[in-house]
């Protein structure tokens, strides 16, 4: 019963200030303080609301719909996560004359932003709002919200104090790194460099040093290129002096590849009785002469073998000349003398061709006899233009319809002329 009474006393004190804690956190604080409400409140001040707090902010802070009269009404206790003066640059050595604080506040679950819309009289020193500090909205006080930002002014926030060990260690580590690297603890060296006053002499010296460095670099590159050229020239000269003078080799064109005989060549050679290389072997070709008079033998063919053109000539001479077709009907008795064209010289026939028997010319084709007479052709032509009896009846009916349509048009024209006269 005594423990229950102590917990109720601690709960009543915390509810009066606007604390929203879990039941286990209140019980643990009461047991640690042995029932003393003031000691329990001091224990809760040093606790992290993200671990022991319950949601207490309005619904709009959690992403819900924001009404026109949105805001935060006390009593309510919140924890500071970040506090900075946004009226002065982050790298400035001192603060400006007019302060404007930006506070990130949390109830342990959601986080809202509060801006010092007008001077906060309850916060004299901004450095006192370290991460983990607790601030309270007094009972009956309302902080107006504009576009999701709380507009703080006057005494709407009251500093309660407190220190969270984990957040304090993080802040001390950031400050130590900032001191070691020479950067700002708030920015961590990620923003713009420190502001420096413009010095004309220093700027001119920086530009002159940059120009001198660029000139020295260009000079070094030019010297390196000159040394490389000199080394290559000396190497080529020594090589040319030591190499013996030799006459350039004559130009030899590429040999034409020896191709196997085609199907037509094999058939013609077989008909003429000329011996050809076996299938797959290249066809022998004649030696070629270059522009300098040198003879180039084909690849894989001895110089004494007959050339491809000689074999082709033998095949051509061995094949008998084709017999001219007989004259068509009606041209044999035209009376025009037929003979060789001017300048034609007959080729002398070889001995085997002269002694070979010649086949007799084929018999002339029989004369063409038509099977359809002129009278039959004329009767068929006239039958095409003869009118059909069925078509005649239709034509007469269409004629009557056309005449009736013309009479109606004529009557309509008379009526129109009568209206025009009237």
C-alpha positions in Angstrom: 0.0 0.0 0.0 2.9 2.4 0.8 4.4 1.7 -2.6 1.1 2.2 -4.4 0.7 5.6 -2.6 4.2 6.7 -3.6 3.6 5.8 -7.3 0.4 7.7 -7.3 2.1 10.7 -5.8 4.8 10.6 -8.4 2.2 10.2 -11.2 0.2 13.1 -9.9 3.3 15.4 -9.9 4.3 14.4 -13.4 0.8 14.7 -14.8 0.5 18.2 -13.5 3.6 19.3 -15.5 2.4 17.5 -18.7 4.6 14.4 -18.7 3.4 11.5 -20.9 5.4 8.4 -19.7 4.9 4.7 -19.8 3.7 2.9 -16.7 6.9 0.9 -16.3 9.0 4.1 -16.5 6.9 5.7 -13.6 7.2 2.6 -11.5 11.0 2.4 -12.1 11.5 6.1 -11.2 9.4 5.8 -8.1 11.3 2.7 -6.9 14.7 4.4 -7.6 13.6 7.5 -5.7 12.1 5.4 -2.8 8.8 7.1 -3.1 10.1 10.7 -3.2 8.2 12.6 -6.0 11.0 15.3 -6.4 13.7 12.7 -6.7 11.6 10.7 -9.2 11.1 13.9 -11.2 14.9 14.4 -11.3 15.3 10.9 -12.5 12.8 11.3 -15.3 14.5 14.6 -16.4 17.7 12.7 -17.2 15.8 9.9 -19.2 15.4 9.8 -22.9 11.8 10.3 -23.9 12.4 8.2 -27.0 12.7 5.2 -24.7 10.2 6.0 -21.9 7.7 8.4 -23.4 4.2 7.9 -24.9 2.8 9.9 -27.9 1.3 13.1 -26.7 1.5 15.4 -29.8 -1.6 16.1 -31.9 -2.6 13.9 -34.8 -1.2 16.3 -37.5 2.3 15.8 -36.1 2.0 12.1 -37.1 1.1 12.9 -40.7 -2.7 13.3 -40.2 -4.9 16.1 -41.6 -4.0 19.6 -40.2 -6.9 21.7 -39.3 -7.0 25.5 -39.5 -6.7 25.8 -35.7 -3.9 23.3 -35.5 -1.3 23.8 -32.7 -0.1 22.5 -29.4 -1.9 23.1 -26.1 -0.3 22.6 -22.7 0.4 21.1 -20.3 2.9 19.1 -22.3 6.6 18.1 -21.8 8.8 17.7 -24.9 12.5 16.9 -25.4 14.9 19.1 -27.4 16.8 17.2 -30.1 18.5 20.2 -31.8 18.6 23.9 -31.2 20.4 26.6 -33.3 20.2 30.2 -34.1 19.2 30.5 -37.8 19.5 34.3 -37.9 23.3 34.2 -38.2 25.7 32.2 -40.5 26.9 28.8 -39.2 30.5 29.9 -39.5 30.1 33.4 -37.9 32.2 34.1 -34.9 29.5 35.9 -33.0 25.7 36.0 -32.9 23.6 38.7 -34.7 21.8 41.4 -32.7 18.4 39.7 -33.3 18.1 36.0 -32.4 15.9 33.5 -34.1 16.0 30.0 -32.6 15.0 26.8 -34.4 14.1 23.9 -32.1 13.5 20.2 -32.9 11.1 18.9 -30.2 9.9 15.3 -29.7 7.5 13.5 -27.4 9.4 10.3 -27.8 7.6 9.2 -31.0 7.0 12.2 -33.4 9.2 15.3 -34.0 8.0 18.9 -34.6 9.8 22.0 -35.5 9.4 25.2 -33.4 10.7 28.6 -34.6 11.2 31.7 -32.4 8.6 33.8 -34.1 9.1 36.6 -31.6 11.5 36.7 -28.7 11.3 33.8 -26.3 11.7 35.6 -22.9 11.8 32.2 -21.1 15.0 31.2 -23.0 17.8 33.7 -22.2 20.8 31.5 -23.3 20.5 29.3 -26.4 23.4 27.2 -25.3 21.3 25.9 -22.3 19.1 24.0 -24.8 21.5 21.1 -25.4 20.1 17.8 -26.9 18.2 16.0 -24.2 16.9 19.1 -22.4 13.2 19.0 -21.4 10.9 22.0 -22.1 7.3 22.3 -21.0 4.3 24.1 -22.5 2.5 25.6 -19.4 -1.2 24.6 -18.8 -3.7 26.7 -20.8 -1.0 28.0 -23.2 -1.5 27.3 -26.9 1.3 27.5 -29.6 -0.1 28.2 -33.0 1.0 26.1 -36.0 1.6 27.5 -39.4 2.5 25.2 -42.3 3.6 22.5 -39.9 5.9 24.8 -37.9 5.1 25.9 -34.3 5.4 29.7 -33.9 7.0 30.2 -30.4 7.1 33.5 -28.7 7.1 35.1 -25.2 6.9 32.5 -22.4 5.1 29.7 -24.2 8.1 27.4 -23.5 9.6 26.9 -20.1 13.0 25.2 -19.7 12.9 22.3 -17.2 16.5 21.1 -17.6 17.8 17.5 -17.8 20.7 15.7 -19.5 20.6 12.5 -21.5 23.9 10.7 -21.2 23.9 9.2 -24.7 23.1 12.5 -26.4 25.6 14.4 -24.3 28.4 12.0 -25.3 27.6 12.4 -28.9 27.6 16.2 -28.6 31.0 16.1 -26.8 32.5 13.8 -29.5 31.3 16.2 -32.3 32.8 19.2 -30.4 36.1 17.4 -29.9 36.4 16.5 -33.6 35.5 20.1 -34.5 38.3 21.4 -32.2 40.8 18.9 -33.7 39.9 19.6 -37.4 39.2 23.3 -37.0 35.6 23.1 -38.1 32.3 24.1 -36.6 30.7 21.6 -34.2 27.2 22.3 -35.6 28.1 21.7 -39.3 30.9 19.1 -38.9 32.8 20.7 -41.8 30.2 19.7 -44.5 29.1 23.3 -45.4 30.8 26.3 -46.9 34.3 27.2 -45.7 34.9 29.8 -43.1 34.3 33.4 -44.1 37.3 35.5 -44.7 37.6 39.2 -45.4 38.7 40.0 -49.0 42.4 41.1 -49.3 43.4 42.6 -52.6 47.1 42.0 -52.2 46.6 38.4 -51.1 44.3 37.7 -54.1 46.9 39.2 -56.5 49.6 37.1 -55.0 47.5 33.9 -55.4 46.8 34.7 -59.0 50.5 35.4 -59.7 51.5 32.1 -58.1 48.9 30.2 -60.2 50.2 31.8 -63.4 53.8 31.0 -62.6 53.0 27.4 -61.8 51.2 27.0 -65.1 54.1 28.5 -67.0 56.6 26.2 -65.3 54.5 23.2 -66.1 54.2 24.2 -69.8 58.0 24.7 -70.0 58.6 21.3 -68.5 56.3 19.6 -71.0 58.0 21.3 -74.0 61.5 20.3 -72.8 60.3 16.6 -72.4 58.9 16.6 -75.9 62.1 18.1 -77.3 64.3 15.5 -75.6 62.1 12.7 -76.9 62.4 13.9 -80.5 66.2 14.3 -80.2 66.5 10.7 -78.9 64.3 9.3 -81.7 66.3 11.2 -84.3 69.7 10.0 -83.0 68.4 6.4 -82.9 67.2 6.5 -86.5 70.5 8.0 -87.7 72.6 5.4 -86.0 70.5 2.6 -87.4 70.7 4.0 -91.0 74.5 4.3 -90.7 75.1 0.7 -89.5 72.6 -1.0 -91.9 74.2 -2.2 -95.2 72.9 -0.8 -98.4 70.7 -3.4 -100.2 68.8 -3.2 -103.4 65.1 -3.1 -102.9 63.4 -6.3 -103.9 61.5 -6.2 -107.2 57.7 -6.0 -107.0 56.1 -9.5 -107.5 52.3 -9.5 -108.0 50.2 -12.0 -106.2 49.7 -15.2 -108.0 46.3 -16.0 -109.3 44.8 -19.0 -107.4 44.4 -22.2 -109.3 40.7 -23.1 -109.4 39.2 -26.6 -110.1 37.4 -27.1 -113.4 33.7 -26.2 -113.4 30.9 -28.6 -114.2 30.5 -27.2 -117.7 34.2 -27.5 -118.4 34.2 -31.1 -117.3 31.2 -32.0 -119.4 32.7 -30.3 -122.5 36.1 -32.0 -121.9 34.4 -35.4 -121.5 32.4 -34.9 -124.7 35.6 -33.8 -126.6 37.8 -36.5 -125.1 40.2 -34.1 -123.5 41.9 -35.3 -120.3 41.3 -33.0 -117.3 42.7 -33.1 -113.7 40.8 -35.4 -111.3 37.9 -33.9 -109.3 39.2 -31.6 -106.5 42.5 -30.9 -108.3 43.1 -27.3 -109.5 42.7 -26.5 -113.1 46.1 -25.7 -114.8 46.5 -22.2 -116.0 48.9 -20.4 -118.3 51.9 -18.5 -116.9 51.5 -14.8 -116.3 53.9 -12.1 -117.3 54.3 -9.0 -115.1 55.0 -5.4 -116.2 58.7 -6.0 -115.8 58.7 -9.0 -118.1 59.1 -11.7 -115.3 57.1 -14.9 -115.7 55.0 -15.9 -112.7 54.0 -19.6 -112.6 50.7 -20.4 -110.9 50.8 -22.1 -107.5 51.0 -25.9 -107.6 51.4 -26.1 -111.5 54.7 -27.0 -113.2 56.0 -24.7 -115.9 55.8 -27.5 -118.6 52.1 -28.3 -118.0 49.6 -27.1 -120.6 47.7 -24.0 -119.6 44.1 -23.6 -118.9 43.5 -21.5 -122.1 45.1 -24.3 -124.2 42.7 -26.9 -122.8 39.8 -24.5 -123.3 40.8 -24.0 -126.9 41.0 -27.8 -127.5 37.6 -28.3 -126.0 36.2 -25.4 -128.1 37.7 -26.8 -131.3 36.5 -30.3 -130.6 32.9 -29.3 -130.2 31.1 -29.2 -133.6 29.5 -25.9 -134.6 25.7 -25.7 -134.1 23.5 -26.1 -137.1 21.4 -23.1 -138.0 17.6 -23.6 -137.5 15.4 -23.9 -140.6 13.7 -20.9 -142.0 10.2 -20.1 -140.9 7.3 -20.5 -143.2 6.8 -17.6 -145.5 10.5 -16.4 -145.5 12.2 -19.0 -147.6 11.1 -17.4 -150.9 11.6 -13.8 -149.8 14.2 -13.3 -152.4 16.8 -11.8 -150.0 20.3 -13.1 -150.4 21.6 -14.5 -147.2 25.3 -14.9 -146.5 28.1 -14.1 -144.1 28.4 -10.4 -143.0 31.1 -8.2 -144.4 34.6 -8.9 -143.0 33.7 -12.4 -141.9 36.5 -15.0 -142.3 35.6 -18.6 -141.8 37.8 -20.6 -139.4 39.7 -23.5 -140.8 38.3 -26.8 -139.6 40.7 -29.2 -138.0 41.4 -32.5 -139.7 39.3 -34.6 -137.4 36.4 -32.2 -137.8 36.7 -32.2 -141.6 36.6 -36.0 -141.7 33.9 -36.4 -139.1 30.4 -37.3 -140.5 27.9 -34.5 -140.6 24.3 -35.1 -139.6 21.7 -34.2 -142.2 19.6 -31.1 -141.5 16.2 -31.8 -139.9 13.1 -31.8 -142.1 11.2 -28.5 -142.3 8.1 -28.1 -140.1 4.7 -28.6 -141.8 2.7 -25.6 -142.9 0.2 -24.1 -140.4 -3.4 -25.0 -141.2 -6.1 -23.0 -139.3 -9.0 -25.0 -137.8 -11.4 -22.1 -137.4 -12.7 -20.5 -140.6 -13.4 -16.8 -141.2 -17.1 -17.4 -141.3 -17.1 -19.0 -137.8 -15.0 -16.1 -136.4 -17.5 -13.6 -137.9 -20.6 -15.4 -136.5 -19.0 -15.5 -133.0 -18.2 -11.8 -133.1 -21.8 -10.9 -134.1 -23.3 -13.2 -131.4 -21.5 -11.0 -128.7 -23.4 -7.9 -129.8 -26.8 -9.5 -130.2 -29.3 -8.2 -127.5 -30.7 -10.6 -125.0 -34.5 -11.0 -124.8 -34.4 -10.7 -121.0 -32.3 -7.5 -121.3 -34.7 -6.0 -123.8 -37.6 -6.2 -121.4 -35.6 -4.5 -118.7 -34.5 -1.8 -121.1 -38.0 -1.1 -122.1 -39.1 -0.8 -118.4 -36.2 1.5 -117.6 -37.1 3.6 -120.6 -40.7 4.0 -119.3 -39.4 5.0 -115.9 -37.1 7.6 -117.5 -39.9 9.1 -119.5 -42.1 9.3 -116.5 -39.4 11.0 -114.5 -38.9 13.5 -117.3 -42.6 14.4 -117.4 -42.6 15.0 -113.7 -39.5 17.3 -114.0 -41.3 19.2 -116.8 -44.4 19.7 -114.7 -42.3 20.9 -111.7 -40.6 23.4 -114.0 -43.9 24.8 -115.3 -45.1 25.3 -111.7 -41.9 27.1 -110.8 -42.3 29.4 -113.8 -45.8 30.2 -112.8 -44.8 31.2 -109.3 -42.1 33.4 -110.8 -44.6 35.2 -113.0 -47.0 35.8 -110.1 
